Amino acid sequence: MSSQRRSPAKNQPRHSKDDALESREYQFLLEGCYQLDDDYFSLEARLVVLLTGRLGMRVGELIHLQEDWIDWRDRMIRIPDYHPCSKGKDGGICGHCRQLAQQQVKHNDDLDLEEALRHRWQPKTDAAARSIPFDHDARVEIAIEQYFDKYDEFQGSHSVAHRRITRAAEQIDELDEDSIYPHALRATAASYLASQGIDTIALQSMLGWSQLSTAQRYVRRSGDRTRKALQAAHSR
């Protein structure tokens, strides 16, 4: 059975919430991670898919993730409000941070590129500096433990994270690898958490959104949440 997911028309904007994976699709994607031949690729793919698709981390957060951010006692990933980027060539600033700095300069006449680069890496917004619990999902917990048993930071780049997702999707006939990408997996996490009954304030905090209205949109769209409410009402 091939995927029924449609790719957007050419030149049309892609909305990540519309590309959020259904539960079955997400489980297939995880299965694709395990089917990768290379053990390192498989491990890294699982980390990418689980941290974006279940914890809702942004790809910029993921690629700068270091073990120093992990509170093993409290089982939290603590996203800092600043962390110097050394992911680029010879320990310099990575292409992802440089691109963001250039965009910032383009929209701020009082800022030059050198100054913008000095403040990289930074989370997208003030609200994005947050603590993300991970002990509620054993698969996430295990993936983090296994990866950081071997490495003290995420080894890849933005393009690497995207390639791991694509390679995993390519293993499964039911998936359309062209419509699965890091921000769609972040939307997948938001949809999943909303379906599990998490309230809007907790969802906003978990995903690091500035506006509560963003969380409210996911809660309103959750058919699973509505179904559970109806079942609870009719079981009385």
C-alpha positions as CSV (number, residue, x, y, z in Angstrom):
1,M,0.0,0.0,0.0
2,S,1.5,3.3,-1.0
3,S,1.2,6.5,1.0
4,Q,-1.9,8.7,0.3
5,R,-0.2,11.8,1.6
6,R,-0.1,14.5,-1.0
7,S,2.8,16.8,-1.7
8,P,1.9,20.4,-2.1
9,A,1.6,21.9,-5.6
10,K,4.8,23.3,-7.0
11,N,5.6,26.8,-5.7
12,Q,3.0,26.5,-3.0
13,P,4.0,27.1,0.6
14,R,4.3,24.0,2.8
15,H,2.6,24.2,6.2
16,S,4.2,21.8,8.7
17,K,1.0,21.3,10.7
18,D,-0.6,19.9,7.5
19,D,2.4,17.5,7.1
20,A,2.2,16.2,10.6
21,L,2.4,12.4,10.6
22,E,-0.5,10.2,11.7
23,S,0.4,7.7,14.4
24,R,0.7,4.8,12.0
25,E,3.0,6.8,9.7
26,Y,5.2,7.8,12.6
27,Q,5.6,4.2,13.7
28,F,6.6,3.3,10.2
29,L,9.2,6.0,10.2
30,L,10.7,4.7,13.4
31,E,10.7,1.2,11.9
32,G,12.6,2.7,8.9
33,C,15.3,4.0,11.3
34,Y,15.9,0.5,12.6
35,Q,16.1,-0.8,9.0
36,L,19.1,1.4,8.1
37,D,22.1,-0.9,7.5
38,D,24.7,1.3,9.2
39,D,24.5,1.1,13.0
40,Y,25.6,4.7,13.5
41,F,23.1,6.0,10.9
42,S,20.3,4.0,12.6
43,L,21.2,5.4,16.0
44,E,21.4,9.0,14.8
45,A,18.2,8.6,12.8
46,R,16.3,7.3,15.9
47,L,17.6,10.3,17.9
48,V,16.5,12.8,15.2
49,V,13.0,11.2,14.7
50,L,12.3,10.9,18.4
51,L,13.6,14.2,19.6
52,T,11.7,16.1,16.8
53,G,8.7,13.8,16.5
54,R,8.0,13.2,20.2
55,L,9.7,16.0,22.2
56,G,9.1,18.6,19.5
57,M,12.6,20.0,19.4
58,R,13.5,22.4,16.6
59,V,16.2,21.2,14.2
60,G,18.4,24.1,15.2
61,E,18.1,23.0,18.9
62,L,18.8,19.4,17.9
63,I,22.0,20.0,15.9
64,H,23.5,22.1,18.7
65,L,22.5,19.6,21.4
66,Q,25.3,18.7,23.8
67,E,25.5,16.4,26.7
68,D,25.9,19.5,28.9
69,W,22.3,20.3,28.1
70,I,21.1,17.1,29.6
71,D,20.1,16.9,33.2
72,W,20.4,13.1,33.8
73,R,19.1,13.3,37.3
74,D,15.8,15.1,36.4
75,R,15.6,13.5,33.0
76,M,15.4,16.9,31.2
77,I,16.9,18.5,28.2
78,R,17.6,22.1,29.2
79,I,17.7,24.4,26.2
80,P,20.0,27.4,27.1
81,D,19.3,31.0,26.1
82,Y,22.8,31.1,24.5
83,H,25.4,28.6,23.5
84,P,28.5,29.4,21.4
85,C,28.4,27.6,18.1
86,S,31.5,25.6,17.1
87,K,29.8,23.2,14.7
88,G,31.3,24.7,11.5
89,K,34.7,24.2,9.8
90,D,37.6,24.2,12.2
91,G,35.4,24.8,15.2
92,G,33.8,27.9,13.7
93,I,30.1,28.9,13.3
94,C,28.0,26.4,11.4
95,G,26.2,27.3,8.2
96,H,22.8,27.1,9.9
97,C,23.8,29.8,12.5
98,R,25.5,31.9,9.8
99,Q,22.3,31.8,7.7
100,L,20.2,32.8,10.7
101,A,22.6,35.7,11.5
102,Q,22.4,36.9,7.9
103,Q,18.6,36.9,8.0
104,Q,18.7,38.8,11.3
105,V,21.0,41.5,9.8
106,K,18.7,41.8,6.8
107,H,15.8,42.8,9.0
108,N,17.7,45.0,11.4
109,D,19.5,48.0,10.1
110,D,21.2,48.6,13.5
111,L,22.9,45.2,13.5
112,D,26.0,44.1,11.5
113,L,26.9,40.5,10.7
114,E,29.9,40.3,13.1
115,E,27.7,41.2,16.0
116,A,24.9,38.9,14.9
117,L,27.4,36.0,14.7
118,R,28.7,36.7,18.2
119,H,25.2,35.8,19.5
120,R,25.0,32.4,17.9
121,W,23.8,29.9,18.8
122,Q,20.5,31.3,20.3
123,P,17.1,29.7,20.5
124,K,14.5,31.1,18.1
125,T,12.6,33.0,20.8
126,D,12.9,33.8,24.6
127,A,10.2,31.1,25.2
128,A,12.4,28.5,23.4
129,A,14.9,28.5,26.2
130,R,13.2,25.8,28.2
131,S,13.4,22.4,30.0
132,I,12.0,19.4,28.1
133,P,11.3,16.3,30.1
134,F,12.0,13.0,28.4
135,D,11.4,10.3,31.0
136,H,7.7,9.9,30.0
137,D,8.7,8.0,26.8
138,A,11.0,5.0,27.2
139,R,12.0,5.0,23.5
140,V,13.1,8.6,23.7
141,E,15.0,8.0,27.0
142,I,16.8,4.9,25.6
143,A,17.8,6.7,22.3
144,I,19.3,9.7,24.3
145,E,21.2,7.3,26.6
146,Q,22.5,5.2,23.7
147,Y,23.6,8.2,21.7
148,F,25.3,10.0,24.5
149,D,27.0,6.9,25.7
150,K,29.1,7.3,22.5
151,Y,29.2,11.0,21.9
152,D,29.2,14.2,23.9
153,E,27.3,16.2,21.3
154,F,25.1,15.7,18.2
155,Q,27.5,15.0,15.4
156,G,25.5,16.2,12.4
157,S,24.3,19.3,10.7
158,H,20.9,20.6,9.6
159,S,21.3,18.7,6.3
160,V,22.4,15.6,8.1
161,A,19.3,15.6,10.3
162,H,17.2,16.0,7.2
163,R,19.0,13.2,5.4
164,R,18.6,10.8,8.3
165,I,14.8,11.3,8.2
166,T,14.7,10.9,4.4
167,R,16.8,7.7,4.5
168,A,14.5,6.2,7.2
169,A,11.4,7.1,5.2
170,E,12.8,5.6,2.1
171,Q,12.9,2.2,3.8
172,I,9.1,2.1,4.0
173,D,6.9,1.8,0.9
174,E,4.0,3.4,2.7
175,L,5.8,6.7,3.4
176,D,6.4,9.6,1.1
177,E,9.9,10.8,2.0
178,D,9.4,14.1,0.2
179,S,6.7,15.2,2.7
180,I,8.7,14.2,5.9
181,Y,11.1,16.7,7.2
182,P,12.3,18.0,10.6
183,H,9.6,20.7,11.1
184,A,6.8,18.3,10.0
185,L,8.1,16.0,12.8
186,R,7.9,18.9,15.3
187,A,4.3,19.4,14.2
188,T,3.8,15.6,14.6
189,A,5.0,16.0,18.2
190,A,2.6,18.8,18.8
191,S,-0.3,16.8,17.4
192,Y,0.6,13.7,19.3
193,L,0.9,15.6,22.6
194,A,-2.4,17.4,22.1
195,S,-4.1,14.0,21.3
196,Q,-2.8,12.7,24.6
197,G,-4.6,15.4,26.6
198,I,-1.8,17.8,27.5
199,D,-3.3,21.2,28.2
200,T,-2.4,24.2,26.1
201,I,-0.1,25.9,28.6
202,A,2.0,22.7,29.0
203,L,2.0,22.2,25.2
204,Q,3.2,25.8,24.7
205,S,6.0,25.3,27.3
206,M,7.0,21.9,25.9
207,L,7.3,23.2,22.3
208,G,8.8,26.6,23.3
209,W,6.2,28.7,21.5
210,S,5.9,32.4,22.3
211,Q,2.1,32.5,21.6
212,L,-0.4,30.4,23.5
213,S,-2.6,30.5,20.4
214,T,-0.2,28.2,18.5
215,A,-0.8,25.5,21.1
216,Q,-4.6,26.2,21.0
217,R,-4.6,25.5,17.3
218,Y,-3.2,22.0,17.8
219,V,-5.6,21.2,20.7
220,R,-8.6,22.3,18.6
221,R,-7.5,20.1,15.7
222,S,-7.1,17.0,17.8
223,G,-9.8,14.5,16.9
224,D,-8.3,12.0,19.4
225,R,-8.8,14.5,22.2
226,T,-12.4,15.0,21.2
227,R,-13.0,11.2,21.0
228,K,-11.6,10.7,24.5
229,A,-13.8,13.4,25.9
230,L,-16.9,11.9,24.2
231,Q,-16.0,8.4,25.5
232,A,-15.5,9.7,29.0
233,A,-18.9,11.6,28.9
234,H,-20.8,8.5,27.6
235,S,-19.2,6.1,30.1
236,R,-20.8,7.8,33.1
